[in-house]
Amino acid sequence: MPSDSAPQPSAELAALTDLCGLRSAPAITDTQRALLRQQLDAAIGRCDWFTVGVMAPSAGAAVQALRAAEAALGWPALELDPGCALPEAIEGPAFLKANQNSGRYLVRAEAGLGEGILITGHSPADPAAEDTWGPLPLDFF
């Protein structure tokens, strides 16, 4: 297979837990996307607030993935941390860290990462509900 070809969906992927430990999000089918979304919705429904990490080929792609997740999950849009560089000023691969508790996100250049979205649910009242899900594809939402 040529190195520039898109990854093929994994037939074995059937649960959010199958993503644990992956460096990058796998390609997924529409059926897998629907199944993972159903499981994710059930899991996040038990949490109070979230942090999101996005590993992307550019800062713009990272912000786009965050905005898509916020819209799809009904979350308010977070603000760029004022101490952070503007995403358009960042060249190359980037890592975005979003925190609903602070209401902000930051993004920085970061080479050597995989690609995908990680969501961590936080619930002080129900620590058993807390977990990290992903990596989900950048276009998951």
Stockholm file with secondary structure:
# STOCKHOLM 1.0

chainA/1-141         MPSDSAPQPSAELAALTDLCGLRSAPAITDTQRALLRQQLDAAIGRCDWFTVGVMAPSAGAAVQALRAAEAALGWPALELDPGCALPEAIEGPAFLKANQNSGRYLVRAEAGLGEGILITGHSPADPAAEDTWGPLPLDFF
#=GR chainA/1-141 SS CCTTSCCCCCTTCCSGGGGTTCSSCCCCCHHHHHHHHHHHHHHHTTCSEEEEEEEESSHHHHHHHHHHHHHHHTCCCCEECTTSCCGGGCCSSEEEEEETTTTEEEEEECCSCCCEEEEEEECTTCGGGCEEEEEECTTCC
#=GC SS_cons         CCTTSCCCCCTTCCSGGGGTTCSSCCCCCHHHHHHHHHHHHHHHTTCSEEEEEEEESSHHHHHHHHHHHHHHHTCCCCEECTTSCCGGGCCSSEEEEEETTTTEEEEEECCSCCCEEEEEEECTTCGGGCEEEEEECTTCC
//
